[in-house]
Amino acid sequence: MSYLNLDTSKTKDTVRELNVLLADYHLYYQKLRNFHWNIIGQNFFDLHIQFEDMYNDAKVKIDEIAERILTLRFQPESNFTEYLKISNLKEASSDIEDFKMIKTLLKDHGEIISQMRKVVEIADKNGDEGTIDLVGAYIRELEKTSWMLDAWIMKTEEKQHS
């Protein structure tokens, strides 16, 4: 790994946390597919499209996280048995209402953002600017998506109380 100028004994800690983030993103991706397939009701058109946009974004991030792990000369986790063990997220039912779907995703966003910050903190200790740059951009993007979903909930909550 001399061309990266990183110490493999230190990057293993970053990779461990990247694998947790990879697991989180796999469960998040599948949850988005679940919600995309199973959304019903008056918000169907808006949320069906939104969930598709979100899972397409998650799919790209899954590949980029795995490729970063490979760049660091480690092997990414690649089976759901392990993902379910190490992920911060839990699976979701297919039979929940749109409002609950958004609340569930916002909770997941909080977990994913926490994991991303952990990755950045450890990568920073190890002088791994490449990982910091990659994951830092993800934090910004997920914070923005969270803000938008939260704005949607505020609108929905107002309707439910009127």
Residue pairs with C-beta under 8 A, 6 or more apart in sequence:
1 8
1 11
1 72
1 73
4 71
4 72
4 130
6 72
6 126
6 127
6 128
7 126
8 72
8 73
10 125
10 126
11 72
11 73
11 74
11 126
11 128
12 74
13 122
13 125
13 126
14 72
14 119
14 122
14 123
14 126
14 128
14 131
15 69
15 72
15 74
17 115
17 118
17 119
17 122
18 65
18 68
18 69
18 72
18 76
18 119
18 131
19 69
19 76
19 77
19 86
20 86
20 87
20 88
20 115
20 118
21 65
21 112
21 115
21 116
21 119
21 135
22 62
22 65
22 66
22 69
22 76
22 77
22 83
23 77
23 82
23 83
23 84
23 86
23 87
23 89
24 87
24 88
24 89
24 108
24 111
24 112
24 115
25 58
25 61
25 62
25 65
25 112
26 62
26 80
26 83
26 87
27 83
27 84
27 87
27 89
27 90
27 91
28 58
28 89
28 108
28 112
29 55
29 58
29 59
29 62
30 91
31 89
31 91
31 92
31 104
31 105
31 108
32 51
32 54
32 55
32 58
32 105
33 51
33 55
34 92
34 94
35 47
35 51
35 92
35 101
35 105
36 48
36 51
36 52
36 55
37 94
38 94
38 95
39 47
39 48
39 51
39 98
39 101
40 98
41 97
41 98
43 98
43 156
47 98
47 101
47 102
54 105
54 145
57 141
61 138
64 134
65 76
65 134
66 76
66 78
68 130
68 131
68 134
69 75
69 76
70 76
71 130
72 128
72 131
77 83
77 86
84 91
88 111
88 112
88 114
88 115
89 108
89 111
89 112
92 101
92 104
96 104
98 156
99 153
99 156
99 160
102 149
102 152
102 153
102 156
103 153
105 149
106 146
106 149
106 150
106 153
109 142
109 145
109 146
109 149
110 146
112 142
113 139
113 142
113 143
113 146
116 135
116 138
116 139
116 142
117 139
119 131
119 135
120 131
120 132
120 135
120 136
120 139
123 129
123 131
123 132
123 135
124 132
